[in-house]
Amino acid sequence: MSIQSKKQTKIKAETISNQPYRLILNNDDYNSFEWVIKCLMKICNHEQNQAEQCAFIVHTRGKCDVKYGDEETISNMKNKLRSAGLSATMEKN
């Protein structure tokens, strides 16, 4: 990994850790990978690759942090994911 990539990763990690809330997607037995990926792309503004990775993590580990942000943003995304039939929660960081 180049020095620039390490620096960008560190900045990204610091930015995430400074966000007050996190959105957690939980595994379920009835939504397809395709639906979860579509919802993450539409509601959380994920790129397809990121949405696919999150869906895989949720499937294998049972849950995944999918977004970080302020209370209003994360609460709105949580409600939209739930309206789409997904199991989502939010926690204070």
Residue pairs with C-beta under 8 A, 6 or more apart in sequence:
1 9
16 68
17 93
19 68
19 69
19 70
19 93
20 69
20 70
20 71
20 92
20 93
21 68
21 69
21 70
21 71
21 73
21 74
21 75
21 90
21 91
21 92
21 93
22 65
22 67
22 68
22 74
22 90
22 91
22 93
23 44
23 65
23 66
23 67
23 68
23 69
23 74
23 77
23 78
23 81
23 88
23 89
23 90
24 63
24 64
24 65
24 66
24 88
24 89
24 90
24 91
25 36
25 40
25 54
25 58
25 63
25 64
25 66
25 81
25 86
25 87
25 88
26 58
26 62
26 63
26 87
26 88
26 89
27 58
27 59
27 61
27 62
27 63
27 87
28 86
28 87
30 85
31 85
31 86
33 52
33 55
33 59
35 84
35 85
36 51
36 54
36 55
36 58
36 86
37 48
37 51
37 52
37 55
38 51
39 81
39 84
39 86
40 46
40 50
40 51
40 54
40 55
40 66
41 47
41 48
41 51
43 77
43 80
43 81
43 84
44 51
44 66
44 67
44 77
44 81
46 54
46 66
54 64
54 66
57 64
58 64
66 88
67 73
67 74
67 77
68 74
68 93
69 77
74 90
75 90
77 88
78 88
78 89
78 90
81 88
82 88
